[in-house]
Amino acid sequence: MHVLGFPLVTRTRLTDLAGTAVRIALAAVWLVSGGVKVADQIGSAVAVDAYQVLPAAAVPLVASVLPLLELALGALLLVGAGTRLAAVVSALLLVGFVAGLLQAWARGLSIDCGCFGGGGPVPPGEERYPLVLLRDLGFLALALWLSVRPRTLLAVDRIGDAPAEHDDVRHQPAEGTR
């Protein structure tokens, strides 16, 4: 279907729509995970410490800064500002999370990841490493998508784009006008 000689739906428009869904989903992940951690600083510190990677003096700093970074990434992605940069930082953060989980699993630590609050030591056998790793790899895939193709709809990044750039219109005449 065409309106004023332009197609309503193009492949680019559909890809932009998919990217928008990816951007908003990843924003929700960061806003929820960061929000829960900000609300429970002590729990966040327990979760960070459970990985047994950082010196004890660094745990409070990481437990305080990490949720703020997650909230900042979530806010940027929600409004579509600096989408590529936010996606690249998200991907790097997620690679770090995956590495942290893998080292904990390999070392036989019994911990809950603390990704969405809680976290810390759990009884042996109650770890959920495979499921959490799959989830984080899925989030990483979302971040990589946006790193490669940050163009989305309803984004601050798009302010000032010409209409033709928005729609990938190739000035095709409407059906029946050829």
Beta strands, then each sheet from edge to edge (+ up, - down):
strand 1: 2-3
strand 2: 6-7
strand 3: 111-112
strand 4: 120-121
sheet 1: 1+ 2-
sheet 2: 3+ 4-
end
